[in-house]
Amino acid sequence: MKYTKLFLVPFLLILSLSFESLAQIPQVPAELEFADLLVRINPQARREIQLDVDAQYRNPEYFKIKLDRVNLYMPLVERVLRENNVPEDLKFLVIQESSLISNAVSTSNAVGFWQFKQGTAEEVFLRVDGQIDERQNIASSTKGAALYLKKHNNSFDNWMCALVSYQMGLGGAKKYFGDRYNGQRVVDVDRNTHWYFKKFLAHKIAFQDNINQFTSNRRLVEVSVNGPTTLSALAKKYNVSEDHLEEYNTWTKNGKIPAGKTYTLVYVSTGELPIQPAIIESKPQTKTESKVSPKYSLADSYPKVSGNQSKASQPNQIRVNDIKAVQAPATTTQADFAEDLEIKEKKLRRLNDLEKGARIESGKYYYTKKKKAKAEVETHIVRAGETLWSISQKYGIKLSSLKAKNRIRKDSELKVGMVLNLQEHRSRGEEIPIVQVPAQPQPSKVVIAESKPTSTPTQVTAQTNKAPSQTYHTVRQGETLFAISKKYGVSVNELKTWNRIGNDNLISIGQKLVIFTP
């Protein structure tokens, strides 16, 4: 009996760990976004893809080693793809191709991070000879892959087709797909979908929620190098071992870097990440100074609305942030709103990053064309009450792009004063700056509660020290901001600030305006 118990304890422990690992395996969803596509996966294909996802997690130790390597290289891969205007989602392809092993060689003699054959490598301007093999250089090969994928996407205007062409060539992909997916933004995946794309989706699902989740302080350092020089000389210059440089720079065959071209040398640093510059001045501020860092500004002019604003609730009348949009005339359901706009409910949700069941709110703008990957302005300072969704709608930026640029996933992570990037992606390990934000302007004058509107001076009190409370006014037919401001004894600018109303002064019947009262 004693021996049975001794055997049973470790067995149960292993079983428990197995279940714990299994619970962490991501499940294949029925829908997901890839690049600018909506991918819908039927149940049979989901089961097929799930097998590949499960296979990635089968050996936890191997998966962690692989994930550490992915996290080391991925910031560089993401940056190069962005610089070449290729969707960052394509980064998962390098994991599929080589597991980010620089000198990986396939059975068909494809080499390096992105698995180029020599002829294809030369097409995208990679040097491959007895001295240098840029297929094994993470920066050069990623740029080559970006050029290759972008060129093929120009033929299809569909990133799924471009991705499959990476495996079978442009001619093969054209023969396989024809033109049936050209320009399509919705892709249905089933048992007949090309295996290479399904395998890619498995890698995306397996790794997307794990990238940048480890707290290791290992980071990849990039250095631009012009020859002639040697790894030995560079090792002394950068205070690393020559063996270390050889391990991470297998692209130079004999430890020598010839003249004639600039190459990217990489090495791993285990030191602390560079300290980000302070955003708030250390010197005390006077009362007349702005409390917001001069580097950033509050973008209160957004959203920018143009077009026939008297018909803002009708399709094809206004543009918000230069994207076709409408203003909801009343609070309603997604289904009813989509029906009024004569578009599908799922499309309405996708264009506006809406969760299923979320209410359409009166007075808010909703897009009828897809949002952008970046905003017109560089940053946004978070104000009280804002969410990632409301910020994405304010600037017409995709919610997924906003999250990715700031490496932030949940509203609970937002803090007042956070400076969110709206154009560039944050570097791995970079903290989000927080600045002091002026309080929302409060009314300097308020009227004594009366049943009738009035602007008589004798009925206005002096500024009060009491904390203001909120009241709401529902806009009636024929009312203007000026009339409402007079009714409550506040300024038009205060009404606009509290309710984030643009310079057009546009309000709609039934819209609820917040007003601060003593």
Secondary structure, DSSP 8 states (H G I E B T S, - for coil): -HHHHHHHHHHHHHHHHHHHHHHTS----SEEEETTEEEEE-HHHHHHHHHHHHHHTSSHHHHHHHHHHHHHHHHHHHHHHHHTT--GGGGHHHHHHHTT-TT-B-TT--BTTTTB-HHHHHHTT--BSSSBBGGG-HHHHHHHHHHHHHHHHHHHS-HHHHHHHHHHHHHHHHHHHTTTTTT--EEEE-TTS-HHHHHHHHHHHHHTTTTT-S----EEEEEEEESSEEHHHHHHHTT--HHHHHHH-TTBSSSEE-SSSEEEEEEEE-S-------SS-SS---TTS-SS-TT----TT-S-EEE-GGGTTSTTSEEETTEEEEE-SS-B-HHHHHHHHTS-HHHHHHHHT--TT--B-TT-EEESS--BSS-SSSEEE--TT--HHHHHHHHTB-HHHHHHHHT---GGG--TTBEEESSS---TT----B---------S--B---SS----GGGB-----S--EEEEEE--TT--HHHHHHHHT--HHHHHHHHT--TT----TT-EEEEEE-
